[in-house]
């Protein structure tokens, strides 16, 4: 198992890609700490991991609550004595172009998609520096490298995640810490509901994907979990500051 004895924190791990990330890390031997604002969903992830023979705990919190987030990460370190992996995944889509998006929605998007990633990384960094090793993976999006129709809040935050990832990577590589970003394309989860509303419903999104994605289909969460495992494991030991796009070819079309 390539993550044996590692301790991993994953935000937004109660469903979708976050849950798939937690499950694949646990299968590879990591003790996984699931952070999600939905306690029931987070516990379901823990239960699924336990039923598969893995080890996991759940912490229910809103990652935009600075005090709760930093306290929880410090508590994890106090309990396990180490934090080897941080996967910043929690995020949200907020639809609307420049004139339509609400200021509240834009601010919420920034706080969740960027600021919480920053704060979680800031909190784990002293532990990783002391250990002279560690991996941080930030979830961006294919929207972080291309235009996404009338989704200014989402694309702004996801571009920012990429810039932040590169900056962190450059600053901390000398300390043995790797920082990369994953840019998923279209993954069939409820996360996409805001864009589906924006584009005009399920039929419209299916036509959009068929036209815009060269592979002509959605990704399954397991197809995103495998790149996650690659980036947080020693399989990518000489890779830092990089952006891995998993989008069925959309960004080349």
N, C-alpha and C positions, 0 to 999 in steps of 0.2 A: 504494500500500500504506500503510495508516494507521498501521503501527507501524515503518516503515522506520527502520533504524539504532538502534532501541531494544534494550536488553538486559533480558531478563526471566528471573527465577528462579521456578521452579514446583516446589513440594514435592509428593511423592506423584504424580509425573507418569509413572509406569511403566505405568499402566492407567487404564481408566475415564474419569471426568471430568477427572482430571489430565492424562491423555494427550491428550484432546480439546482441553483448554486449550492445551497445548504446541503441538499441531499447528495450531490456528487462529491463534495468535500468530505462529508461524513463517511461515505462508502470507501473513500481512500484513506480513512484512518484519523481524520481530524476530529477534535471535539469542537462542535459548532455552537456558537451562541447566536440565537435568532432574535433579532430586534425587529419589532413591528408594532405599529400603534393598535392593531387589531389583535388583542390577546388570544381570542379564540383561533384565529387564523394562524398565529405564531405557534400556538400549542399543537395545532394539527400538523404543522411541519415537524415539530419535535416528535410527535407520536409516530409519524411516518418513518422518521429516521430511526427511532427506537425499535419499531417493528422490523426494521431491516438490519438490526444488530448494531446500529451506530450510537454515538453519544451526542446529546444536544441539550441545551437549556433555552428557555424563552424569557425574554425581558420585554414587557409591554411598555412602549413609550412613543411619543411623538418626537422624531429626531429634530424638529425645529425648536424644541424646548432645550435650550442650551444647558441648563443646570442638570436636567434629567439625563441628557446624552453624555455629558462629561462624567457625571457620577457613575453611570452604568458601566462605562468603559473602564473607569478606575476600579470599580468593584470586580469586574471580570479579571483584571490583572491581579488584584489582591487575592482572588479565589484560586486562580490557576498558576500565578507566578510568571506568566508570559502571555504575549499576544503576538502570534506569528503572521497572521493574515487579517487584513481589514478589507472587506468588499463593501464599498459604498454604493449601494444599489437603490435605496429608497428615492422615489421621485414621482413626479406627476406631470401630466399633460394639461395645459390650459390653452384652450383654443382662442382664436381671434387675431385679426390683423392689428396694425398700429392704432387705428381709430376705434376698433371694437373691443379689444381686450381691456378688462377692468384693471385699474391700478392695483387693487387688492389682489387680483389674480396674478398679475405680474410679480408683485412682491412675494406672494406665497410660492410661486414657482421658483423664484430666486432663492428664497430661504430653504426650500426643500431640495432643489436640484443642485445647488452650488454651495450655499453656506453651510448646510449640515455636513456635506462631504469635507469641506475645509475644517470644520470644528472637530469632526471625528478623527481626521488625519492628524490634526494638531495635538489631539489628546493622546493618541497612540505613539506618536513620534518619539517622545523621550524614552519610552520602554524599548522601542526598536533600536534607537541609537545606542542605548546601554547594552543591548544584546548583540549589536553589530550585525543585525540581520532583520529582515522583515519584508513583507510584500503588501502594498496597497494597490487595490484595483478599483478604479472609479468607473461606474457605468455612465457613459455618454450616450450617444445614439447616432445612427446614420444622419439624423437631423443636425448633428454637430459638424458635419462635413459637407452638407449640401443645403439647398433651399427647400423648405417645407411649407407648403402652401398655407398662407394665412395663419401661421402658428408662431408669431414673433416671440412670445414669452418662452416657449419651449426651445426654439432654435437658439435664441440668445443664451439661455442657460447651458445648453448642451455644447455650444461652441466654447463657452467659458470653462466648462469642465475639462475640455481638451487642453486649453492654455494652462490651467491650474495644474493638470497632471504633468505636463512637460516641465513646468517650473519646479514642482516638487522633486521630480526625477533628477533634474540637474543639480539641485541643491543638496540632495541627500544620497546620491550614488556613492560618494566617498565613504559613507557610513555603512555601506553594505545593504542599503535599503532600495528596493526596486519599486517603481510606481508606473503603472500603465493604465490605459483606458480601453474599455470595450465599447464598440459602437454597434449594437444590434440594429438590424433592419426591422422588417415587419414580422412580429411574433404574435401568434393568435392568442391573445389574452385580453381580459377586460380592461387592461391599461389603455388600450387604443380607443376606448369609447368616445373621448372628446374629439379626436380627429374623424372618427366615423360619423359623428354628428355633423362636424364641420363640412365633410365632403358630400353628405346627403344620404347616409344609411348604408346598410350592409351590402346591398347590390352594387352601390357605387364604389365601395372600397374594394370589393372583389374585382371589379373591372379595372380599377386603378392599379392594383397589384399585378394583375395579368398583363397590363400594358407596360408598366414602369419597371417591373422587376424581371430581368432576363430569365431567371429560373421559373417565373410565372406562378409562384406560390408563396404562402406564408412559411415561416420557419416554425418548427416545433421547439418547445423550450429545451429539450435535450440537445438540440443542435447548437444551442447557445451555451449550455452547461459545459460542453467539451472544451470550447475555447477558454471559458473561465478557468477550468482545471489546468489547462496549459499555462495560463498567465500567472496563476498563484503558486504553481509548483516549480520544482527545480528543472523541469523540462524547458523552462524559459529563463534559465539562470543568467544568461548574458543579454537579456532584453530588458531595457528600461526606457521610459519616456516615449513609448511607442503607442500607436493607436491601431487597434485591431478591429477592422470593419467586417461584420458578419451579416451580409444584407442580400444574399442571393444575386449580387451583381448590380444592384440598383445604382450605386454611385459611379458606375462606369457607363451607364446607359445614357 
